[in-house]
Amino acid sequence: MSLRAHESLLRVRYAETDQMGVVYYANYLVWMEVGRVELCRSLGIEYRDMERDDGVLLTVAEANCRYLQPALYDEEVLVETRLEQAHPKMVKFAYSMRARAGRLLATGYTKHVFCNRELKPTRLPEKYWPHFGIQK
């Protein structure tokens, strides 16, 4: 795993599944969010601080998920999150979700635009650039 990647371990909860014990598709997007927040935390970025101190919000502009195999109730799932691309106005994260036993369950990505409190696009303050790997 690269320096700009992180793994989060989750266990499929009963509430995340349908009557057949298969994870409902929208939960993969929730798992991506968990992975994204944990990756940012590992890079020294706290969403809460960015929002509170600098008025910068990460607004989802695009989300994609390709489902390959079903995740099942009570399975452990590894969510690998990678910082794929970043510049002062946008960031893209890539995800792969695997059963702990190794089966690839899904892959995806999300693109985010940095916005101010009025939800208008803005530039990311330079103090965050090193965390996202953005060069001056």
C-alpha positions in Angstrom: 0.0 0.0 0.0 1.3 3.5 -0.9 1.8 6.3 1.6 -1.5 7.8 0.3 -3.6 4.7 1.0 -5.4 3.3 4.0 -7.2 0.1 4.9 -10.3 0.1 7.1 -11.8 -3.1 8.5 -15.6 -3.4 8.8 -18.0 -6.2 9.7 -21.2 -6.4 7.8 -24.1 -5.6 10.1 -27.5 -7.3 9.9 -29.0 -3.8 9.2 -26.9 -3.5 6.1 -28.3 -6.6 4.4 -31.5 -7.6 2.7 -33.6 -10.6 3.5 -31.1 -12.9 1.8 -28.2 -11.7 4.0 -26.6 -9.8 1.0 -25.4 -6.2 1.6 -27.7 -3.6 0.1 -25.9 -1.8 -2.7 -26.0 1.8 -1.2 -24.0 0.6 1.9 -20.9 0.3 -0.3 -21.0 4.1 -0.7 -21.2 4.4 3.1 -18.2 2.2 3.4 -16.4 4.4 0.9 -17.1 7.3 3.2 -15.7 5.4 6.2 -12.5 4.7 4.2 -12.2 8.3 3.0 -12.5 9.7 6.5 -10.0 7.3 7.9 -7.5 7.9 5.0 -7.7 11.6 5.6 -7.2 11.1 9.3 -4.1 9.0 8.6 -2.8 11.8 6.4 -3.3 14.3 9.2 -6.5 15.8 7.9 -9.6 16.1 10.1 -12.8 16.8 8.2 -14.2 18.5 11.3 -11.3 20.9 11.6 -11.2 21.7 7.9 -14.9 22.6 8.1 -14.9 24.4 11.4 -11.5 26.3 11.1 -11.3 27.0 7.4 -14.9 26.7 6.2 -13.9 24.1 3.6 -16.3 21.3 2.7 -15.6 18.2 0.6 -18.7 18.1 -1.7 -19.3 14.9 -3.6 -19.5 15.7 -7.3 -19.3 12.1 -8.7 -19.6 8.6 -7.2 -19.1 5.3 -8.9 -19.2 1.7 -7.6 -18.8 -1.5 -9.6 -20.2 -4.5 -7.8 -18.4 -7.8 -8.5 -19.4 -10.2 -5.8 -21.9 -9.9 -2.9 -20.8 -9.1 0.7 -22.7 -11.2 3.2 -23.9 -10.7 6.7 -21.2 -11.0 9.4 -18.3 -11.0 6.9 -15.3 -8.9 7.6 -14.6 -6.4 4.8 -11.4 -4.5 4.1 -12.0 -1.1 2.4 -8.8 0.1 0.8 -8.9 3.8 0.0 -6.4 5.6 -2.1 -5.8 9.2 -2.8 -5.8 9.0 -6.6 -5.7 12.6 -7.7 -5.7 16.1 -6.1 -5.4 19.7 -7.0 -6.5 22.9 -5.2 -10.1 22.6 -6.4 -10.8 18.9 -6.5 -9.8 15.5 -5.1 -10.4 12.0 -6.3 -10.4 8.9 -4.1 -10.4 5.3 -5.3 -11.7 2.3 -3.4 -11.5 -1.5 -3.4 -13.6 -3.6 -1.0 -12.5 -7.2 -0.3 -13.8 -9.9 1.9 -11.2 -10.6 4.6 -10.8 -14.0 2.9 -9.6 -12.2 -0.2 -12.7 -12.0 -2.6 -12.9 -8.7 -4.5 -16.4 -7.4 -3.8 -16.4 -4.0 -5.4 -14.3 -1.2 -6.7 -15.2 2.5 -7.1 -14.2 6.1 -6.8 -15.5 9.4 -5.7 -14.7 12.9 -6.9 -15.0 15.9 -4.5 -15.0 19.6 -5.1 -13.7 21.8 -2.3 -16.6 24.3 -1.4 -17.0 27.1 1.1 -19.9 27.3 3.7 -22.2 28.7 1.0 -21.5 25.6 -1.1 -19.6 27.5 -3.8 -16.5 26.0 -5.2 -13.3 27.3 -3.5 -9.6 26.6 -3.5 -8.2 24.4 -0.8 -6.0 26.4 1.6 -2.3 25.9 1.0 -1.7 24.5 4.5 -3.6 21.3 3.4 -1.7 20.9 0.1 1.1 18.6 1.5 -1.5 16.3 3.1 -3.1 15.8 -0.3 0.2 15.6 -2.2 -0.5 18.9 -4.0 2.6 20.7 -5.3 3.0 24.5 -5.4 
